[in-house]
């Protein structure tokens, strides 16, 4: 039997990925995309689907927000949309979810292959495989969800899949995923933005430039000079930013970042991390 023992390089890779997501933590969309792509890379997955589920212990799971990675690998997203439709209509439609729900309530964060949850023969004849997995173009799958501290009956996790025809996930790969979720989930109580948090990446590029300057402590005059804008235009961008984040002033905006421990890393501002300038102006 293949070993489930984690290697030192596995632990280093997991915690490096968590640190990278922490740097993206003020943007819920950005850190989740990076997280899903990173976990997929750690275990050789082709598609990752997941997010947050409520009502797991209560027996009626419901999606509270979803994230996706890997559609560029040639899969059919219609199957995922069908899964969400089926879940909302009848949470019991998925034998995999039903079996996993029982296990995770006993063993928080356990990572299990679909083949360990439901017999392949039975699953292959059901609606979940025929209308979801087969439509998407995947078969082998790995489930891992973990309860978020401080949030009653809410889990965060993912379903990791491989294209039809590829092998199942090995024991060590299951252990890597379980370790990854043990490391990332505690940060979801504060340092990592949730689905309901407005994302910097949802702002227009120039508004993000102004936001970055605000978070770095620049005055309107300094921002105008730094970006090659008029002070009036900076003020208009600031109003858009305040409305986006539900604050009334620069002080409230800064307090929001400080309270969540985000600082002014601004990883969502783009590659390189250098200060924005007039050359970026659209």
C-alpha positions in Angstrom: 0.0 0.0 0.0 1.4 3.5 -0.9 2.6 5.5 2.1 0.4 8.2 3.6 3.3 9.8 5.4 3.9 13.4 4.5 7.4 14.3 3.3 9.2 17.4 4.5 8.9 19.0 1.1 5.1 18.4 1.2 4.9 20.4 4.5 7.1 23.1 3.1 5.0 23.4 0.0 1.7 23.5 1.9 2.8 26.2 4.3 4.4 28.2 1.5 1.0 28.1 -0.3 -0.8 29.2 2.9 1.6 32.1 3.2 1.0 33.2 -0.4 -2.8 33.1 0.2 -2.3 35.1 3.4 -0.7 37.8 1.3 -3.8 37.8 -1.0 -6.1 37.6 2.0 -7.9 40.9 1.6 -9.4 39.7 -1.7 -11.6 36.6 -1.4 -11.7 35.9 -5.1 -7.9 36.3 -5.5 -6.8 34.1 -2.6 -9.3 31.3 -3.4 -8.2 31.1 -7.1 -4.6 30.9 -5.9 -5.4 28.3 -3.3 -7.3 26.0 -5.6 -4.6 26.2 -8.3 -1.9 25.6 -5.7 -3.6 22.6 -4.1 -4.2 21.2 -7.6 -0.5 21.5 -8.3 0.4 19.8 -5.1 -1.5 16.6 -5.9 -1.7 16.7 -9.7 -5.4 17.5 -10.1 -7.1 18.7 -13.2 -10.2 20.5 -11.7 -11.1 21.9 -8.3 -14.6 22.9 -7.2 -15.7 24.0 -3.8 -16.3 26.8 -1.4 -18.4 27.0 1.7 -21.3 24.7 2.8 -23.7 25.5 5.7 -26.0 23.0 7.4 -23.6 20.1 7.2 -24.1 18.8 10.8 -27.8 19.5 10.4 -28.1 17.2 7.5 -29.2 19.7 4.8 -26.0 21.1 3.2 -26.4 24.4 1.2 -23.9 26.3 -0.7 -22.8 29.7 0.8 -20.4 30.6 -2.0 -18.5 28.6 -4.6 -15.1 28.9 -6.2 -13.7 27.0 -9.3 -10.4 26.3 -11.0 -9.4 24.3 -14.0 -12.1 24.9 -16.7 -9.3 25.9 -19.1 -8.3 22.2 -19.1 -11.1 21.4 -21.4 -14.0 20.4 -19.1 -17.7 21.2 -19.5 -18.9 23.7 -16.9 -22.5 22.8 -17.6 -22.1 19.8 -15.3 -21.0 22.0 -12.4 -24.0 24.3 -12.9 -26.2 21.2 -12.9 -24.7 20.1 -9.6 -25.5 23.4 -7.9 -29.1 23.2 -9.3 -29.5 19.7 -7.9 -28.0 20.6 -4.6 -30.4 23.5 -4.1 -33.4 21.4 -5.1 -32.5 18.3 -3.0 -29.4 18.2 -0.8 -29.7 14.4 -0.7 -29.2 14.0 -4.4 -25.5 13.3 -4.0 -24.5 10.0 -2.4 -20.9 11.2 -2.3 -21.9 14.3 -0.3 -24.2 12.2 2.0 -21.4 9.7 2.8 -18.8 12.4 3.2 -21.1 14.5 5.5 -21.3 11.6 7.9 -17.5 11.1 7.9 -16.5 14.8 8.3 -18.9 15.2 11.3 -16.9 12.5 13.0 -13.5 13.4 11.7 -13.1 17.1 10.8 -11.0 17.7 7.7 -10.7 14.1 6.6 -9.7 13.7 2.9 -11.4 10.8 1.2 -11.6 9.6 -2.3 -15.0 9.2 -3.9 -14.2 5.5 -4.3 -13.9 5.2 -0.5 -17.3 6.8 0.0 -19.6 5.0 -2.5 -19.0 1.9 -4.6 -18.0 2.8 -8.2 -20.7 0.5 -9.6 -23.5 2.1 -7.7 -22.3 5.6 -8.2 -21.8 5.2 -11.9 -25.5 4.4 -12.4 -26.7 7.4 -10.5 -27.7 11.0 -11.4 -24.6 12.5 -9.8 -22.2 10.7 -12.1 -24.4 10.7 -15.2 -25.5 14.4 -15.1 -22.5 16.0 -13.2 -19.2 14.2 -13.3 -19.7 12.5 -16.7 -20.9 15.8 -18.2 -17.9 17.7 -16.8 -15.5 15.0 -18.1 -14.0 13.9 -14.8 -14.2 10.7 -12.8 -11.7 10.2 -9.9 -12.4 12.7 -7.1 -11.1 13.6 -3.6 -13.2 15.3 -1.0 -11.9 17.5 1.9 -13.9 19.9 4.0 -13.2 21.4 7.4 -15.4 23.3 9.8 -14.5 27.0 10.1 -13.8 28.1 13.7 -16.3 30.5 15.0 -18.9 29.9 12.3 -21.7 27.6 13.4 -22.0 24.6 11.1 -20.1 26.1 8.2 -17.4 24.2 6.3 -14.8 25.2 3.8 -13.4 22.8 1.3 -13.2 21.4 -2.1 -13.8 18.5 -4.5 -10.6 17.7 -6.4 -11.0 15.8 -9.6 -9.0 14.2 -12.4 -10.0 13.8 -16.0 -11.7 10.6 -17.0 -9.2 7.8 -17.5 -6.6 9.0 -14.9 -5.8 7.1 -11.8 -7.3 7.6 -8.4 -5.7 9.8 -5.7 -3.0 8.1 -3.6 -2.9 8.0 0.2 0.0 10.5 0.4 -2.0 12.9 -1.8 -5.0 12.6 0.5 -2.7 13.4 3.4 -1.3 16.5 1.6 -4.8 17.8 1.0 -5.9 17.2 4.7 -2.7 19.0 5.9 -3.4 21.9 3.6 -6.9 22.4 4.9 -5.8 22.1 8.5 -3.4 24.9 7.9 -5.7 27.3 5.9 -9.1 27.0 7.6 -8.2 28.7 10.9 -7.3 31.8 8.9 -10.8 32.0 7.5 -12.1 33.4 10.8 -10.3 36.7 10.1 -7.2 37.0 8.0 -8.8 35.6 4.8 -11.7 37.5 3.2 -15.0 35.6 2.9 -17.4 35.4 0.0 -19.4 38.3 1.5 -16.4 40.6 1.7 -16.1 43.1 -1.2 -13.1 42.3 -3.3 -10.5 44.8 -4.4 -10.2 42.9 -7.7 -13.8 43.8 -8.5 -12.8 47.5 -8.8 -11.7 49.0 -12.1 -7.9 49.0 -12.6 -7.5 52.7 -11.9 -9.7 52.5 -8.8 -7.4 49.8 -7.6 -4.4 52.0 -8.1 -6.1 54.7 -6.0 -7.0 52.2 -3.3 -3.4 51.0 -3.1 -2.2 54.6 -2.6 -4.8 55.2 0.1 -3.8 52.0 1.9 -0.1 53.2 1.7 -1.1 56.4 3.4 -0.9 58.9 0.5 -2.8 62.1 0.6 -5.1 63.1 -2.2 -2.4 65.5 -3.5 0.2 62.7 -3.3 -2.1 60.3 -5.1 -2.8 62.8 -7.9 0.9 63.4 -8.4 1.8 59.7 -8.2 -0.9 58.6 -10.7 -1.0 61.7 -13.0 -4.6 62.5 -12.1 -6.3 65.6 -11.0 -7.3 65.9 -7.3 -10.9 66.0 -8.3 -10.6 62.7 -10.2 -8.8 61.1 -7.2 -11.7 62.3 -5.0 -14.2 60.7 -7.3 -12.3 57.4 -7.3 -12.2 57.6 -3.5 -16.0 57.9 -3.3 -16.3 54.8 -5.5 -13.9 52.9 -3.2 -15.7 54.0 0.0 -19.0 52.9 -1.4 -17.6 49.5 -2.6 -16.3 48.7 0.9 -19.2 50.2 2.8 -17.1 52.8 4.6 -17.6 56.6 4.9 -14.0 57.8 5.1 -10.3 57.1 4.6 -10.0 56.4 8.3 -12.7 53.7 8.2 -11.2 52.2 5.2 -7.8 51.9 6.9 -9.4 50.6 10.1 -11.0 47.8 8.1 -7.7 46.6 6.7 -6.0 46.9 10.1 -8.8 45.1 12.0 -8.5 42.1 9.6 -4.7 42.2 9.8 -4.3 42.8 6.1 -1.8 45.6 6.1 -1.0 47.2 2.7 0.5 44.3 0.8 -1.9 44.9 -2.1 -1.0 41.7 -3.9 -4.1 42.1 -6.0 -2.6 45.2 -7.6 -0.7 43.1 -10.1 2.7 41.4 -10.7 5.9 43.1 -9.6 4.5 45.0 -6.7 5.9 48.3 -7.8 4.1 51.5 -7.2 1.5 52.5 -9.8 2.3 55.5 -12.0 1.1 57.6 -14.9 2.2 55.0 -17.4 -0.6 52.6 -16.1 -3.3 55.2 -16.8 -5.9 53.9 -19.3 
